Amino acid sequence: MDDTILELKQISKGFGSTDVLRGIDLTVRAGEFITLLGPSGCGKTTTLRIIAGLEAPDTGRVYLNGTDVTDYEPNLRDVNTVFQSYALFPHMDVAGNIGYGLKLKKVPKAEIRRAVTDALALVRLPGYEKRYPSELSGGQRQRVAIARAIVNRPKVLLLDEPLGALDLQLRRQMQIELKRLQKKLGITFIYITHDQEEAINMSDRIAVMKDGRFEQIGTPSEVYDTPKTSYVASFVGSANVLSGTAAGMRDGNVLIRCREGIIMADAKGRSFAPLTPLTFAVRSENITLASPDAEFGIPARILEKSFAGGMLRISMIPGTAPLAAADTKETHSHASGRDSDSDPAGTDLAAEDVSRPVNEIIASRHGIDSAAEPGELVMACFDPRDAVLVDLPDEEGREV
């Protein structure tokens, strides 16, 4: 049985001379929590507005529950939206805000009261009916906005960075609450964020966007562990992305000559001719340090060691050349920022790390310190299964 609730087919949208969406396709299952993840300007919000009917696509069609709703007005679509700004009416109390849509539909007052009470119970704000938005905290206002969106049980709930204005602790609490609520209601959630931690922790699937296209759509594990492109590898979890040339095949692995060393990567059933240019990604938590005479790995000098909240981060410069004394340093910080606790593996999921120098290799692990010292020559090693080939052409010769 087909459980598709929403389908986007070849959606394109431009504003002036800028192409915001470039022929995207997306299929969403009923009851699914799917996140559109990407940096500002990648097309996330435009996609959401087209689903809601607030923007019309230049080309393509939108299907909701099998019906073509591309030309439907927003109020005729069984879709509600939660915005980052909450968009609550300041002159109405909580009950008035939540029940406003039902009032417009001329639902009987007694039924509206019951629905408002039930919605407040779902977002854990019972008894707040008579309070006004100015009397609520940021987290409470966000809960009221969500209650208003779910009070009439839409088939699809669109959430446009709804937690972006909250502080870190409250945002994490609301992540748990939203996931709990979504599972309890069984409503399809389409969530927008640029925060990789939110996407990984909350989603059934993640659609990573870049320049108006989907780079990869998959489960959090698929996107994190087996990225298809160097962009996805760098944006979701800040993997080390390195390049080299094929130097042979061995036991299903491809040997890659990289910098001053040779590494092995799982070829996933493919074969590569000698000197074929290849790019691979390896997560920092999968890199171990070995002696410089190890058979496979990348020789590198320790540049820096830093400690934050339980994770040791070791930065290395590939190559055997000695480092200048001013280049080496060791820092220890007991801060509890994202470097330490953004994901279970302890890797930094902050988007800003995408811009780190491409000639730097990062290794990370739990613990306070490592025997390796700044300036020391080591071999950065990893299991071939942890070296993921990216930017490979598909069957039709296109890069994916």
DRENVEXSE-539455 format. One record per atom (N, C-alpha, C): x, y, z. Coordinates in steps of 0.02 Angstrom, whole numbers, padded with zeros to 5 digits, always signed. Example, Ala and Ser with C-alpha at 12.3 -4.5 7.8 and 13.67 -1.06 7.14 Angstrom:
2
+00660-00284+00390/+00615-00225+00390/+00660-00165+00390/+00642-00112+00354/+00684-00053+00357/+00645+00002+00394/
***
This chain:
400
+00043-00060+00000/+00000+00000+00000/+00044+00062+00000/+00028+00110-00044/+00067+00172-00049/+00049+00218+00010/+00099+00235+00051/+00086+00279+00108/+00113+00349+00096/+00122+00369+00032/+00147+00435+00016/+00095+00488+00035/+00116+00538+00073/+00071+00593+00093/+00086+00656+00053/+00149+00666+00034/+00168+00727-00002/+00218+00710-00056/+00210+00741-00114/+00257+00729-00168/+00271+00795-00205/+00334+00810-00213/+00356+00867-00254/+00387+00839-00317/+00365+00864-00375/+00391+00840-00438/+00420+00897-00479/+00485+00896-00488/+00521+00943-00531/+00504+01016-00514/+00508+01033-00450/+00491+01101-00428/+00549+01148-00441/+00535+01201-00477/+00584+01254-00489/+00554+01321-00469/+00597+01366-00445/+00574+01432-00425/+00632+01481-00429/+00618+01538-00459/+00668+01591-00464/+00640+01657-00441/+00684+01699-00417/+00667+01768-00400/+00713+01813-00439/+00686+01848-00488/+00728+01889-00531/+00775+01844-00571/+00839+01859-00567/+00888+01819-00604/+00917+01762-00563/+00891+01753-00501/+00918+01701-00457/+00874+01639-00458/+00903+01582-00474/+00868+01518-00470/+00873+01492-00399/+00817+01491-00364/+00817+01470-00293/+00807+01394-00287/+00763+01366-00328/+00753+01294-00330/+00762+01271-00401/+00797+01213-00409/+00818+01191-00475/+00792+01121-00490/+00726+01114-00499/+00697+01051-00519/+00702+00996-00466/+00681+01011-00405/+00687+00962-00351/+00628+00913-00350/+00643+00852-00328/+00593+00800-00318/+00597+00776-00246/+00540+00764-00215/+00539+00740-00146/+00475+00701-00134/+00481+00642-00104/+00424+00602-00084/+00427+00593-00008/+00371+00608+00026/+00368+00605+00098/+00313+00556+00118/+00329+00511+00165/+00281+00460+00187/+00238+00487+00244/+00178+00459+00250/+00132+00478+00304/+00165+00462+00371/+00161+00508+00418/+00188+00498+00485/+00263+00505+00490/+00296+00530+00438/+00368+00536+00437/+00390+00603+00465/+00448+00604+00497/+00481+00666+00518/+00541+00675+00472/+00534+00722+00425/+00588+00734+00377/+00613+00805+00385/+00678+00814+00383/+00709+00879+00392/+00743+00902+00329/+00730+00964+00309/+00768+00997+00255/+00825+01034+00288/+00886+01011+00275/+00945+01037+00309/+00991+01071+00259/+01012+01132+00275/+01058+01167+00231/+01072+01237+00257/+01121+01271+00228/+01139+01338+00250/+01087+01389+00226/+01092+01449+00251/+01047+01503+00229/+01053+01513+00154/+00996+01522+00121/+00996+01535+00049/+00996+01474+00005/+00991+01414+00035/+00994+01353-00007/+00926+01334-00036/+00872+01365-00013/+00805+01351-00041/+00758+01316+00007/+00777+01307+00070/+00736+01271+00118/+00668+01305+00128/+00670+01369+00146/+00608+01404+00162/+00564+01412+00100/+00594+01423+00042/+00554+01427-00019/+00518+01362-00032/+00551+01306-00020/+00519+01240-00028/+00459+01234+00018/+00468+01255+00081/+00414+01251+00130/+00356+01296+00110/+00370+01355+00085/+00317+01402+00065/+00279+01376+00005/+00312+01341-00039/+00278+01311-00097/+00232+01255-00074/+00254+01214-00026/+00211+01162+00001/+00150+01192+00034/+00160+01247+00071/+00105+01280+00107/+00058+01318+00061/+00080+01332-00001/+00039+01372-00046/+00051+01447-00040/+00103+01466-00004/+00120+01537+00004/+00162+01564-00054/+00191+01518-00093/+00227+01534-00154/+00205+01486-00208/+00204+01509-00270/+00187+01466-00326/+00252+01446-00362/+00261+01382-00377/+00322+01362-00414/+00319+01388-00486/+00378+01401-00515/+00380+01419-00586/+00365+01359-00629/+00392+01301-00609/+00376+01238-00644/+00370+01184-00591/+00337+01129-00609/+00330+01072-00564/+00262+01071-00531/+00249+01016-00496/+00183+01005-00464/+00192+00983-00392/+00142+00999-00351/+00139+00980-00280/+00079+00935-00270/+00090+00875-00243/+00036+00828-00230/+00030+00815-00156/-00031+00822-00129/-00045+00809-00059/-00096+00753-00055/-00075+00697-00026/-00120+00639-00019/-00148+00618-00087/-00107+00623-00139/-00126+00601-00205/-00162+00653-00247/-00178+00711-00218/-00214+00764-00254/-00165+00819-00275/-00169+00841-00337/-00128+00896-00360/-00154+00961-00330/-00115+00990-00283/-00137+01051-00248/-00096+01111-00268/-00060+01105-00324/-00015+01159-00345/-00050+01226-00349/-00112+01226-00373/-00149+01288-00384/-00199+01302-00328/-00197+01264-00274/-00243+01275-00218/-00219+01332-00174/-00266+01370-00147/-00250+01421-00097/-00227+01388-00032/-00188+01423+00009/-00163+01393+00071/-00217+01364+00116/-00274+01399+00121/-00327+01376+00166/-00363+01313+00141/-00350+01294+00079/-00381+01234+00051/-00334+01174+00055/-00276+01183+00082/-00228+01128+00091/-00229+01105+00164/-00227+01040+00175/-00228+01014+00243/-00158+01016+00272/-00133+01078+00278/-00064+01090+00299/-00064+01150+00346/-00026+01147+00399/-00016+01204+00444/+00059+01218+00451/+00075+01280+00470/+00145+01301+00474/+00160+01331+00542/+00219+01314+00570/+00245+01344+00631/+00306+01384+00613/+00306+01449+00628/+00361+01494+00610/+00406+01506+00670/+00467+01526+00655/+00516+01541+00708/+00491+01600+00750/+00456+01647+00719/+00434+01707+00754/+00371+01697+00796/+00344+01636+00798/+00284+01618+00836/+00220+01644+00804/+00220+01709+00784/+00162+01740+00750/+00098+01734+00792/+00104+01744+00858/+00044+01744+00901/+00013+01813+00901/-00053+01814+00909/-00089+01878+00914/-00080+01905+00985/-00048+01963+00994/-00034+01988+01062/-00096+02008+01100/-00151+02025+01065/-00211+02048+01099/-00258+01991+01118/-00240+01930+01099/-00280+01871+01115/-00246+01830+01168/-00285+01798+01212/-00256+01753+01260/-00238+01687+01225/-00209+01641+01263/-00186+01578+01234/-00243+01540+01201/-00299+01536+01235/-00357+01500+01207/-00379+01532+01142/-00380+01599+01140/-00401+01633+01079/-00353+01620+01022/-00288+01620+01036/-00238+01606+00984/-00246+01535+00957/-00251+01487+01001/-00254+01417+00979/-00319+01403+00941/-00373+01431+00965/-00438+01416+00934/-00457+01461+00876/-00413+01507+00857/-00431+01556+00806/-00451+01524+00739/-00410+01476+00717/-00426+01443+00654/-00491+01406+00655/-00505+01374+00712/-00568+01338+00718/-00627+01386+00719/-00616+01444+00749/-00670+01495+00751/-00686+01519+00680/-00634+01528+00638/-00646+01549+00569/-00685+01496+00531/-00677+01433+00550/-00713+01379+00516/-00783+01369+00546/-00801+01413+00594/-00867+01412+00625/-00880+01347+00663/-00828+01321+00694/-00835+01263+00737/-00872+01285+00801/-00918+01245+00827/-00954+01264+00888/-00907+01279+00946/-00927+01328+00988/-00884+01352+01042/-00864+01296+01090/-00911+01253+01107/-00895+01198+01154/-00842+01152+01125/-00847+01140+01060/-00798+01097+01027/-00729+01131+01025/-00729+01197+01014/-00666+01235+01013/-00633+01230+01082/-00673+01239+01135/-00645+01236+01203/-00613+01168+01217/-00647+01114+01197/-00620+01047+01206/-00555+01038+01167/-00555+01062+01104/-00496+01055+01062/-00437+01094+01089/-00450+01155+01116/-00397+01196+01145/-00368+01162+01207/-00412+01136+01249/-00389+01100+01309/-00346+01041+01292/-00368+01002+01242/-00330+00943+01220/-00262+00964+01192/-00261+01017+01151/-00198+01040+01121/-00149+01063+01174/-00173+01099+01224/-00129+01123+01277/-00101+01064+01318/-00142+01013+01327/-00118+00954+01363/-00062+00920+01323/-00070+00917+01258/-00019+00885+01215/+00048+00921+01219/+00047+00988+01223/+00110+01025+01227/+00129+01040+01299/+00095+01008+01347/+00111+01012+01418/+00105+01083+01446/+00051+01116+01427/+00035+01182+01455/-00038+01183+01479/-00059+01134+01518/-00129+01135+01542/-00141+01195+01588/-00200+01226+01581/-00219+01282+01624/-00193+01350+01602/-00163+01353+01542/-00135+01416+01518/-00184+01454+01473/-00247+01434+01470/-00294+01463+01422/-00300+01539+01428/-00299+01566+01488/-00313+01637+01498/-00251+01682+01498/-00193+01653+01489/-00133+01694+01487/-00124+01726+01419/-00088+01782+01418/-00073+01817+01355/+00000+01804+01335/+00015+01810+01270/+00084+01796+01247/+00138+01834+01286/+00123+01896+01307/+00172+01935+01344/+00187+01906+01412/+00144+01861+01437/+00154+01830+01502/+00189+01762+01498/+00211+01744+01439/+00241+01678+01428/+00315+01684+01413/+00352+01633+01429/+00423+01629+01410/+00428+01611+01336/+00489+01615+01308/+00499+01598+01238/+00478+01526+01223/+00497+01480+01267/+00479+01410+01256/+00404+01399+01261/+00371+01434+01307/+00298+01428+01313/+00263+01457+01252/+00287+01513+01226/+00256+01542+01166/+00264+01494+01107/+00322+01461+01103/+00331+01413+01048/+00283+01354+01055/+00271+01331+01116/+00224+01277+01127/+00153+01297+01107/+00135+01360+01122/+00069+01384+01103/+00063+01387+01027/+00116+01409+00993/+00115+01410+00919/+00107+01340+00891/+00139+01292+00922/+00132+01222+00899/+00062+01196+00913/+00035+01212+00972/-00033+01192+00989/-00083+01220+00939/-00074+01283+00920/-00119+01313+00870/-00114+01277+00803/-00054+01254+00785/-00045+01221+00721/-00074+01150+00719/-00075+01117+00778/-00098+01047+00778/-00171+01039+00801/-00203+01095+00821/-00269+01089+00852/-00321+01058+00805/-00312+01068+00739/-00360+01038+00692/-00331+00978+00656/-00277+00950+00684/-00246+00888+00659/-00234+00889+00583/-00189+00932+00560/-00174+00934+00488/-00137+00870+00467/-00140+00855+00403/-00104+00796+00378/-00029+00809+00379/-00008+00871+00367/+00063+00888+00365/+00074+00952+00406/+00125+00950+00448/+00144+01009+00487/+00212+01033+00462/+00216+01095+00442/+00278+01125+00418/+00307+01167+00474/+00372+01158+00488/+00404+01194+00543/+00466+01229+00516/+00464+01296+00514/+00518+01336+00485/+00564+01361+00541/+00617+01323+00555/+00666+01340+00608/+00631+01362+00672/+00584+01322+00697/+00543+01345+00754/+00582+01354+00819/+00641+01324+00825/+00678+01328+00888/+00737+01376+00884/+00743+01410+00828/+00802+01453+00817/+00810+01509+00866/+00755+01534+00895/+00759+01591+00941/+00769+01571+01013/+00772+01505+01027/+00777+01482+01096/+00850+01471+01115/+00864+01474+01181/+00932+01461+01203/+00947+01387+01197/+01011+01369+01203/+01033+01301+01188/+00998+01248+01230/+00994+01259+01295/+00963+01210+01340/+00889+01200+01324/+00853+01255+01313/+00782+01251+01297/+00771+01220+01228/+00816+01235+01182/+00810+01207+01115/+00816+01131+01117/+00863+01105+01156/+00870+01033+01161/+00810+01001+01195/+00782+01035+01245/+00722+01009+01277/+00664+01007+01228/+00657+01060+01187/+00603+01062+01139/+00612+01011+01082/+00674+00994+01066/+00685+00941+01017/+00653+00876+01040/+00664+00860+01103/+00634+00799+01131/+00558+00804+01131/+00532+00862+01150/+00460+00871+01153/+00428+00865+01083/+00460+00896+01034/+00432+00893+00966/+00430+00822+00939/+00484+00785+00950/+00486+00716+00927/+00433+00674+00962/+00426+00684+01027/+00374+00648+01065/+00305+00663+01038/+00292+00727+01026/+00227+00749+01002/+00213+00721+00932/+00263+00721+00889/+00254+00696+00822/+00236+00621+00822/+00270+00583+00864/+00256+00511+00868/+00187+00498+00896/+00167+00539+00945/+00102+00529+00976/+00045+00545+00928/+00052+00599+00890/-00001+00620+00844/+00000+00582+00778/+00059+00559+00757/+00064+00525+00693/+00059+00572+00634/+00068+00638+00646/+00065+00688+00593/+00133+00690+00557/+00131+00701+00492/+00193+00709+00454/+00223+00777+00471/+00287+00778+00492/+00322+00840+00506/+00374+00851+00451/+00374+00911+00423/+00427+00933+00377/+00460+00993+00411/+00522+00982+00430/+00558+01027+00476/+00616+01059+00439/+00625+01124+00451/+00680+01160+00419/+00730+01181+00473/+00794+01170+00459/+00846+01193+00504/+00913+01196+00468/+00959+01236+00495/+01028+01234+00472/+01072+01201+00524/+01040+01176+00578/+01076+01146+00634/+01079+01070+00625/+01139+01045+00613/+01147+00973+00599/+01128+00931+00659/+01140+00956+00719/+01122+00918+00779/+01047+00906+00782/+01009+00959+00770/+00936+00952+00770/+00914+00900+00718/+00942+00905+00658/+00922+00860+00605/+00937+00787+00623/+00997+00775+00649/+01017+00706+00665/+00976+00678+00723/+00962+00718+00774/+00928+00694+00833/+00854+00683+00823/+00822+00720+00777/+00750+00719+00773/+00721+00682+00713/+00758+00674+00660/+00729+00655+00596/+00727+00581+00583/+00676+00560+00546/+00676+00493+00515/+00720+00494+00452/+00715+00549+00414/+00758+00559+00356/+00780+00632+00353/+00837+00643+00321/+00864+00710+00312/+00874+00722+00237/+00852+00780+00213/+00865+00801+00144/+00913+00859+00147/+00976+00847+00129/+01028+00898+00131/+01024+00940+00067/+01017+01006+00076/+01008+01051+00019/+01070+01094+00008/+01083+01109-00056/+01135+01156-00075/+01116+01188-00141/+01116+01254-00143/+01104+01291-00205/+01042+01267-00242/+00987+01257-00204/+00923+01241-00235/+00915+01170-00258/+00960+01125-00236/+00954+01054-00254/+00964+01012-00191/+00940+00950-00195/+00953+00902-00141/+01018+00866-00156/+01067+00873-00111/+01130+00838-00118/+01123+00765-00100/+01084+00751-00048/+01073+00682-00026/+01011+00680+00018/+00973+00626+00011/+00915+00614+00053/+00923+00545+00083/+00920+00540+00149/+00928+00475+00181/+00917+00480+00255/+00924+00423+00289/+00918+00423+00362/+00977+00460+00392/+00972+00482+00455/+01029+00515+00487/+01093+00472+00483/+01086+00407+00492/+01144+00363+00488/+01173+00361+00418/+01130+00358+00367/+01155+00357+00298/+01191+00422+00281/+01162+00478+00301/+01192+00543+00284/+01257+00553+00321/+01259+00531+00384/+01320+00542+00424/+01375+00491+00407/+01356+00427+00401/+01406+00375+00393/+01426+00363+00320/+01380+00374+00274/+01396+00362+00203/+01375+00422+00160/+01406+00479+00170/+01390+00538+00128/+01407+00523+00055/+01366+00551+00011/+01378+00540-00061/+01423+00593-00091/+01425+00652-00061/+01465+00706-00089/+01511+00736-00035/+01563+00769-00058/+01608+00802-00010/+01572+00857+00028/+01523+00889-00004/+01484+00941+00031/+01447+00911+00090/+01411+00856+00080/+01374+00824+00134/+01421+00802+00189/+01477+00772+00170/+01526+00749+00220/+01551+00807+00263/+01563+00865+00233/+01589+00922+00269/+01535+00958+00309/+01474+00963+00280/+01421+01001+00313/+01391+00963+00371/+01382+00898+00363/+01352+00858+00417/+01408+00822+00454/+01434+00855+00505/+01483+00823+00547/+01555+00843+00534/+01568+00885+00486/+01636+00910+00473/+01687+00854+00466/+01676+00810+00418/+01724+00755+00405/+01787+00782+00374/+01841+00744+00380/+01902+00758+00342/+01890+00736+00270/+01896+00781+00223/+01887+00765+00152/+01954+00773+00118/+01980+00719+00089/+02046+00717+00060/+02043+00688-00010/+02092+00704-00051/+02094+00681-00120/+02160+00647-00136/+02158+00604-00186/+02218+00569-00209/+02204+00535-00275/+02246+00488-00293/+02236+00450-00356/+02239+00376-00342/+02200+00338-00379/+02199+00265-00371/+02268+00236-00385/+02288+00188-00343/+02354+00157-00350/+02348+00081-00352/+02287+00055-00363/+02278-00017-00367/+02219-00039-00326/+02204-00105-00328/+02149-00134-00291/+02176-00190-00247/+02145-00200-00189/+02165-00254-00144/+02105-00275-00101/+02084-00337-00109/+02032-00367-00066/+01969-00324-00063/+01948-00298-00121/+01887-00258-00123/+01897-00185-00103/+01958-00167-00086/+01974-00098-00069/+02015-00066-00125/+02009+00000-00131/+02050+00036-00178/+02107+00070-00140/+02167+00062-00165/+02225+00096-00136/+02228+00166-00165/+02235+00216-00122/+02237+00285-00144/+02302+00317-00121/+02339+00343-00170/+02399+00380-00153/+02378+00451-00133/+02389+00468-00070/+02363+00531-00043/+02419+00567-00006/+02436+00626-00030/+02491+00665-00001/+02554+00622-00002/+02583+00609+00056/+02645+00570+00059/+02633+00499+00083/+02571+00477+00081/+02556+00409+00105/+02508+00374+00058/+02491+00312+00076/+02442+00272+00039/+02391+00248+00089/+02327+00255+00071/+02273+00232+00114/+02231+00182+00075/+02188+00146+00110/+02141+00102+00078/+02070+00124+00095/+02026+00122+00044/+01956+00139+00054/+01913+00084+00024/+01857+00070+00057/+01810+00020+00032/+01784+00041-00037/+01795+00000-00088/+01775+00018-00156/+01701+00005-00169/+01665-00027-00122/+01593-00039-00130/+01577-00074-00196/+01619-00122-00214/+01606-00161-00275/+01629-00130-00339/+01657-00070-00336/+01681-00037-00396/+01755-00053-00407/+01778-00041-00468/+01850-00045-00481/+01872+00020-00512/+01935+00038-00500/+01961+00102-00524/+02028+00091-00558/+02034+00121-00617/+02097+00117-00654/+02151+00157-00618/+02214+00137-00625/+02268+00176-00595/+02266+00249-00615/+02282+00293-00568/+02285+00366-00576/+02216+00398-00581/+02162+00361-00571/+02095+00391-00568/+02091+00439-00509/+02073+00502-00519/+02066+00548-00461/+02009+00526-00416/+02020+00524-00351/+01970+00502-00303/+01969+00549-00243/+01910+00558-00216/+01901+00598-00155/+01867+00554-00103/+01889+00557-00042/+01859+00516+00010/+01851+00558+00074/+01804+00535+00116/+01790+00569+00179/+01800+00520+00236/+01828+00543+00291/+01835+00501+00350/+01821+00544+00412/+01780+00519+00456/+01761+00556+00515/+01819+00558+00565/+01822+00613+00602/+01878+00623+00649/+01881+00569+00702/+01822+00544+00723/+01823+00493+00776/+01847+00425+00751/+01854+00418+00684/+01877+00355+00656/+01952+00355+00641/+01986+00410+00656/+02058+00415+00644/+02097+00397+00707/+02145+00353+00699/+02190+00336+00754/+02261+00357+00735/+02303+00366+00785/+02372+00386+00773/+02418+00327+00783/+02461+00315+00733/+02508+00260+00735/+02578+00286+00724/+02627+00241+00730/+02696+00262+00718/+02706+00277+00644/+02754+00319+00627/+02764+00340+00558/+02780+00284+00509/+02800+00224+00535/+02818+00170+00490/+02760+00123+00475/+02698+00143+00494/+02639+00102+00479/+02632+00095+00403/+02605+00036+00381/+02602+00022+00309/+02555+00069+00273/+02496+00081+00302/+02446+00124+00269/+02428+00182+00315/+02418+00239+00285/+02399+00298+00322/+02428+00361+00290/+02416+00416+00323/+02441+00481+00298/+02490+00508+00349/+02554+00516+00332/+02601+00546+00380/+02582+00619+00393/+02586+00638+00456/+02566+00706+00475/+02601+00727+00538/+02608+00792+00546/+02636+00821+00607/+02579+00847+00651/+02584+00832+00716/+02534+00858+00764/+02542+00934+00767/+02487+00969+00752/+02488+01042+00755/+02463+01068+00822/+02409+01037+00846/+02375+01065+00904/+02334+01011+00938/+02331+01014+01004/+02286+00972+01043/+02241+01018+01085/+02177+01004+01084/+02131+01044+01125/+02081+00997+01158/+02061+01014+01218/+02015+00973+01256/+01954+01015+01274/+01895+00988+01262/+01834+01024+01279/+01780+00974+01297/+01756+00979+01359/+01698+00941+01382/+01702+00866+01371/+01760+00836+01378/+01765+00764+01374/+01794+00738+01309/+01806+00782+01260/+01832+00760+01196/+01900+00792+01183/+01946+00751+01160/+02012+00775+01140/+02011+00783+01064/+02031+00841+01041/+02032+00857+00969/+02105+00868+00949/+02129+00829+00902/+02199+00832+00880/+02201+00856+00808/+02233+00912+00797/+02240+00940+00730/+02309+00923+00703/+02311+00901+00640/+02374+00880+00608/+02382+00912+00539/+02443+00923+00520/+02460+00947+00453/+02492+00889+00415/+02463+00867+00359/+02492+00811+00322/+02562+00827+00298/+02605+00776+00296/+02673+00785+00273/+02723+00769+00328/+02785+00763+00307/+02839+00746+00355/+02882+00806+00374/+02872+00862+00340/+02914+00921+00353/+02903+00946+00424/+02957+00965+00460/+02949+00992+00528/+02907+01056+00527/+02871+01067+00582/+02832+01128+00589/+02873+01182+00623/+02858+01243+00606/+02889+01299+00642/+02865+01298+00714/+02907+01320+00760/+02890+01317+00831/+02826+01356+00846/+02817+01411+00810/+02758+01453+00823/+02693+01420+00801/+02699+01368+00759/+02639+01335+00733/+02609+01286+00782/+02648+01260+00830/+02623+01208+00874/+02598+01238+00938/+02543+01211+00963/+02515+01235+01026/+02470+01182+01056/+02456+01189+01120/+02414+01142+01155/+02368+01182+01200/+02304+01171+01194/+02256+01210+01233/+02208+01162+01267/+02184+01181+01327/+02136+01141+01364/+02079+01188+01386/+02018+01169+01368/+01960+01209+01386/+01907+01163+01415/+01875+01184+01469/+01822+01143+01500/+01753+01170+01481/+01750+01206+01425/+01686+01230+01402/+01643+01171+01381/+01577+01181+01382/+01531+01128+01362/+01495+01148+01298/+01530+01179+01252/+01500+01199+01189/+01492+01141+01142/+01476+01157+01078/+01458+01105+01030/+01516+01058+01013/+01578+01081+01021/+01633+01037+01004/+01629+00972+01042/+01600+00974+01102/+01602+00915+01144/+01538+00874+01142/+01480+00905+01131/+01420+00866+01143/+01368+00875+01089/+01387+00890+01029/+01337+00898+00976/+01310+00832+00953/+01348+00777+00959/+01324+00712+00937/+01358+00658+00977/+01331+00597+00975/+01358+00544+01017/+01432+00531+01006/+01456+00539+00945/+01526+00525+00931/+01572+00580+00953/+01542+00638+00971/+01583+00693+00995/+01611+00735+00940/+01592+00724+00877/+01618+00765+00824/+01581+00831+00821/+01614+00882+00799/+01586+00949+00796/+01539+00953+00737/+01475+00967+00750/+01426+00973+00697/+01414+01045+00677/+01453+01091+00700/+01441+01161+00684/+01460+01175+00612/+01416+01211+00577/+01426+01224+00506/+01489+01264+00494/+01509+01306+00542/+01565+01350+00530/+01631+01311+00520/+01633+01248+00545/+01694+01209+00538/+01706+01188+00465/+01655+01195+00422/+01664+01177+00352/+01720+01218+00321/+01734+01277+00349/+01782+01322+00319/+01853+01311+00345/+01865+01258+00385/+01933+01248+00410/+01980+01232+00353/+02045+01242+00361/+02093+01231+00307/+02088+01160+00279/+02090+01154+00212/+02083+01088+00181/+02145+01045+00192/+02201+01075+00211/+02262+01036+00222/+02270+01015+00294/+02216+01017+00332/+02218+00999+00402/+02178+00935+00412/+02204+00889+00453/+02169+00828+00470/+02151+00831+00544/+02089+00814+00560/+02066+00817+00629/+02051+00746+00653/+02079+00728+00711/+02062+00666+00745/+02031+00684+00812/+01982+00645+00834/+01951+00660+00899/+01935+00595+00935/+01935+00599+01000/+01917+00540+01040/+01901+00563+01110/+01867+00519+01148/+01853+00534+01218/+01918+00528+01258/+01924+00570+01308/+01983+00569+01350/+02013+00637+01358/+02058+00644+01405/+02088+00708+01420/+02149+00723+01378/+02190+00671+01364/+02252+00686+01331/+02275+00626+01290/+02323+00638+01248/+02354+00587+01206/+02430+00593+01215/+02464+00535+01206/+02537+00536+01214/+02571+00577+01160/+02538+00584+01102/+02568+00622+01047/+02575+00695+01066/+02631+00725+01049/+02644+00795+01067/+02646+00838+01004/+02629+00903+01011/+02634+00948+00954/+02703+00947+00922/+02705+00942+00856/+02767+00938+00819/+02788+00867+00803/+02758+00818+00837/+02777+00748+00828/+02751+00722+00761/+02791+00679+00728/+02771+00647+00666/+02733+00583+00682/+02673+00575+00655/+02632+00516+00666/+02604+00493+00599/+02570+00436+00600/+02533+00413+00542/+02459+00414+00559/+02420+00453+00522/+02347+00454+00531/+02317+00394+00496/+02289+00348+00534/+02265+00285+00506/+02190+00277+00518/+02158+00234+00478/+02087+00220+00485/+02070+00156+00448/+02016+00125+00469/+01992+00064+00436/+01967+00082+00366/+01980+00040+00316/+01955+00055+00248/+01880+00065+00246/+01843+00031+00291/+01770+00039+00291/+01748+00109+00314/+01793+00145+00348/+01777+00212+00372/+01797+00267+00323/+01831+00247+00268/+01849+00295+00216/+01796+00291+00161/+01753+00341+00157/+01696+00339+00112/+01712+00378+00048/+01708+00345-00009/+01720+00379-00072/+01661+00425-00087/+01676+00488-00105/+01623+00537-00118/+01634+00567-00188/+01582+00603-00210/+01584+00637-00275/+01597+00589-00333/+01573+00527-00326/+01581+00479-00380/+01527+00489-00432/+01541+00477-00496/+01489+00482-00547/+01439+00425-00540/+01375+00440-00556/+01325+00387-00555/+01329+00347-00620/+01280+00303-00629/+01281+00260-00688/+01279+00298-00753/+01253+00360-00751/+01247+00399-00813/+01305+00448-00820/+01355+00441-00777/+01415+00483-00783/+01411+00549-00749/+01356+00561-00711/+01350+00625-00676/+01379+00618-00606/+01407+00672-00580/+01431+00670-00511/+01372+00671-00464/+01377+00631-00410/+01324+00630-00359/+01352+00651-00292/
***
